[in-house]
């Protein structure tokens, strides 16, 4: 009984069950009599509709909290502040289950800010993730992101990858973006340290930045992206086949780029931030 409404209910219960006066019941519960007699204002006309929208949002985005729900409502034209969204979110009993904290890895490493992107296509980060289909077969995912605008450039899915497969994915991204990156950041996996990738870097004048063994924090942007994919998609889906995994993960990548706001971008999605940066920089360059 920490809220006035809960104490109000307790006072009413004492009056009905034991026949005590309101003064006595308020004293027992610790409720001021003026608070007990106060008639709360009727909820706004759109309260029920907002609650329904929050429930629908939580069902669709089970790993997104009330802050992104508030941002979603405002993007859809509602004039509503964070305090009201938070109150309604809590009253509806909506919450995001907390993830278990992983044990921190130890190893040799340098500060991630020692080399940080200042424009799109400055640094691309690469990393692999693993999952399994319902029949137990391995699913391997090659994730590539732009560290500056957080755009997920590729989420390629297959049972296995060779260095040549990595080069094919990089060529496809270059064709879409119109240019190769200045650097690519990656770990020391055999697919990434192979001669084919080194030759691609030489051919495109791209520098390669390898993180130290056992130091995933040196590739922090891609590790953060992997955590979001694991939390918001892979932990919630069980893939029946490789084809299903390819379709669902690609749909999630497009949704991530176009609909998922980032606090680092001031609430903009990666696509919106990239477009905003381009529109601001082109007049300055001209």
C-alpha positions in Angstrom: 0.0 0.0 0.0 2.4 2.7 -1.2 0.1 4.7 -3.4 -3.0 6.8 -2.4 -5.3 4.6 -4.5 -4.1 1.4 -2.8 -4.6 3.0 0.6 -8.0 4.3 -0.4 -9.1 0.8 -1.2 -7.7 -0.5 2.1 -9.7 2.2 4.0 -12.9 1.2 2.2 -12.2 -2.5 3.0 -11.7 -1.8 6.7 -15.0 0.2 6.8 -17.0 -2.6 5.1 -15.4 -5.6 6.9 -15.1 -4.2 10.4 -17.6 -1.4 10.5 -15.0 1.1 11.8 -15.3 4.8 11.1 -13.5 6.5 8.2 -11.4 8.4 10.7 -10.3 5.2 12.5 -9.6 3.4 9.2 -7.5 6.2 7.8 -5.4 6.3 11.0 -4.7 2.6 10.8 -3.8 2.7 7.1 -1.9 6.0 7.3 -4.1 7.8 4.8 -5.0 11.5 5.3 -8.8 11.9 5.4 -8.7 14.7 2.7 -6.8 12.3 0.4 -9.4 9.6 1.1 -12.3 12.0 0.2 -10.6 13.4 -2.8 -12.4 12.5 -6.0 -9.9 11.7 -8.8 -10.3 13.4 -12.1 -11.8 11.4 -14.9 -9.2 10.1 -17.3 -8.8 12.0 -20.6 -11.0 10.9 -23.6 -8.0 9.4 -25.4 -6.7 7.5 -22.4 -8.2 4.1 -23.4 -7.0 4.4 -26.9 -3.4 5.2 -25.8 -3.5 2.2 -23.5 -4.6 0.0 -26.4 -1.8 1.4 -28.5 0.8 0.7 -25.8 -0.4 -2.9 -25.4 -0.2 -3.4 -29.1 3.3 -1.8 -29.2 4.5 -4.1 -26.3 3.1 -7.1 -28.1 4.8 -6.3 -31.4 8.0 -4.9 -29.8 8.4 -7.1 -26.7 12.0 -6.0 -26.1 11.4 -2.3 -26.4 10.5 -0.2 -23.3 8.3 2.8 -22.6 10.8 5.4 -23.9 10.7 3.9 -27.4 6.9 3.5 -27.0 6.7 7.3 -26.3 8.9 8.0 -29.3 6.6 5.7 -31.4 3.5 7.6 -30.3 5.0 11.0 -31.1 6.2 9.8 -34.5 2.7 8.8 -35.3 1.4 12.3 -34.5 0.4 12.1 -30.8 1.3 15.0 -28.6 2.2 13.2 -25.4 5.0 13.5 -22.9 7.2 10.9 -21.4 5.7 11.1 -17.9 2.2 10.2 -19.1 3.5 7.3 -21.3 5.5 6.0 -18.3 2.5 6.1 -16.0 0.1 4.4 -18.4 2.8 1.8 -19.3 3.2 0.9 -15.6 -0.5 0.9 -14.9 -1.0 -1.6 -17.8 1.7 -3.8 -16.2 4.0 -3.7 -19.2 7.6 -4.3 -18.7 10.7 -5.6 -20.5 12.3 -8.5 -18.7 15.9 -7.7 -17.7 18.6 -9.6 -19.5 21.1 -11.6 -17.5 24.5 -9.9 -17.2 27.3 -11.7 -18.9 30.6 -12.2 -17.2 33.0 -9.6 -18.3 35.8 -10.9 -20.6 39.4 -10.0 -19.8 42.2 -9.6 -22.2 44.6 -7.2 -23.9 42.7 -4.2 -25.5 42.8 -0.6 -26.3 40.2 2.1 -25.9 37.4 1.9 -28.6 37.6 5.6 -29.2 41.2 5.4 -30.4 39.7 5.0 -33.9 36.2 6.3 -34.3 34.2 7.0 -37.4 33.4 10.7 -38.2 31.4 10.1 -41.4 29.5 7.3 -43.2 31.7 4.7 -44.9 34.6 5.6 -42.7 34.6 2.3 -40.8 32.6 -0.8 -41.4 32.5 -3.4 -38.6 32.2 -7.2 -39.3 31.3 -10.1 -37.0 29.7 -13.5 -37.0 26.8 -14.8 -35.0 25.5 -18.3 -34.6 22.1 -19.9 -34.1 20.4 -23.2 -35.0 17.3 -24.3 -36.9 14.8 -26.6 -35.3 16.5 -29.7 -36.7 19.8 -28.7 -35.0 21.7 -27.5 -38.0 24.0 -24.5 -37.5 23.0 -21.1 -38.8 25.8 -18.6 -39.3 25.1 -14.9 -39.7 27.6 -12.4 -41.1 26.7 -8.9 -39.8 28.2 -5.8 -41.3 27.3 -2.3 -40.0 28.5 1.3 -40.6 29.9 2.5 -37.3 28.9 6.1 -37.9 25.2 6.0 -38.8 24.6 2.5 -37.2 23.1 1.2 -40.5 23.0 -2.6 -40.7 24.6 -3.0 -44.2 24.2 -6.7 -44.3 22.9 -9.7 -42.3 23.9 -12.6 -44.5 22.7 -16.0 -43.4 24.1 -19.4 -44.4 25.2 -22.6 -42.8 28.9 -21.7 -43.3 31.0 -18.9 -44.8 34.4 -18.9 -46.6 36.6 -15.9 -47.2 35.3 -15.7 -50.8 31.7 -15.5 -49.4 32.7 -12.6 -47.2 34.2 -10.8 -50.2 31.0 -11.4 -52.2 29.0 -9.7 -49.4 31.4 -6.8 -49.2 31.2 -6.3 -53.0 27.4 -6.2 -52.8 27.5 -3.6 -50.1 29.9 -1.5 -52.1 27.6 -1.7 -55.1 24.7 -0.4 -52.9 26.6 2.3 -51.1 28.6 3.5 -54.1 32.0 3.3 -52.4 34.2 1.1 -50.3 34.9 2.0 -46.7 38.1 3.6 -45.5 38.6 0.8 -42.9 36.9 -2.4 -41.9 37.1 -3.5 -38.2 37.0 -7.2 -37.5 38.3 -10.0 -35.2 40.9 -12.6 -36.1 38.6 -15.3 -37.4 39.9 -17.5 -40.2 37.3 -16.2 -42.7 38.4 -12.6 -42.0 42.2 -13.1 -41.9 42.3 -15.1 -45.2 44.2 -13.9 -48.2 41.0 -13.3 -50.2 39.8 -10.6 -47.8 43.3 -9.0 -47.7 43.4 -8.9 -51.5 39.9 -7.2 -51.5 41.2 -4.6 -49.1 44.2 -3.9 -51.3 42.0 -3.7 -54.5 39.6 -1.2 -52.8 42.2 0.8 -50.9 40.5 -0.3 -47.6 42.5 -0.5 -44.4 41.9 -3.4 -42.1 41.7 -3.0 -38.3 42.0 -6.3 -36.3 41.0 -6.3 -32.7 43.2 -8.0 -30.1 42.3 -11.6 -29.3 39.8 -11.8 -26.4 38.9 -8.1 -26.6 35.5 -7.9 -28.2 35.0 -4.4 -26.7 37.4 -3.1 -29.3 34.6 -3.9 -31.8 32.0 -2.4 -29.6 29.5 -1.1 -32.2 29.1 -4.5 -33.9 28.9 -6.3 -30.5 26.1 -3.9 -29.5 24.3 -4.7 -32.7 24.7 -8.4 -32.1 23.3 -8.0 -28.7 20.2 -6.2 -30.1 19.7 -8.9 -32.7 20.0 -11.7 -30.1 17.7 -10.0 -27.7 15.0 -8.7 -30.1 15.0 -11.5 -32.7 17.0 -14.7 -32.2 15.9 -15.3 -28.6 12.3 -15.0 -29.7 12.3 -17.1 -32.9 12.9 -20.8 -33.7 13.7 -21.2 -37.3 12.3 -24.2 -39.2 14.8 -23.9 -42.1 17.7 -21.9 -43.4 15.3 -20.1 -45.9 13.0 -19.0 -43.1 16.0 -17.7 -41.2 17.2 -15.7 -44.2 13.8 -14.1 -44.8 13.0 -13.3 -41.2 16.5 -11.9 -40.4 16.5 -9.8 -43.6 13.1 -8.4 -42.7 14.4 -7.6 -39.2 17.4 -5.8 -40.7 15.2 -3.6 -42.9 13.0 -2.9 -39.9 16.0 -2.0 -37.8 17.3 0.5 -40.3 14.0 2.2 -41.0 11.9 1.9 -37.8 14.3 1.5 -34.8 15.2 4.9 -33.2 18.6 5.4 -31.6 19.2 7.6 -28.6 22.7 8.4 -30.1 20.9 9.8 -33.1 18.5 11.9 -31.1 15.6 9.5 -31.7 16.2 9.1 -35.4 16.5 5.8 -37.2 19.7 4.9 -39.0 18.1 5.7 -42.4 16.8 9.0 -41.2 20.1 10.0 -39.6 22.1 9.0 -42.7 19.7 11.1 -44.9 19.9 14.1 -42.5 23.7 14.0 -42.4 23.8 13.8 -46.2 21.5 16.7 -46.6 23.5 18.8 -44.2 26.9 18.0 -45.6 26.3 18.2 -49.3 25.5 22.0 -49.3 28.7 22.6 -47.2 30.8 20.6 -49.7 29.3 22.5 -52.6 
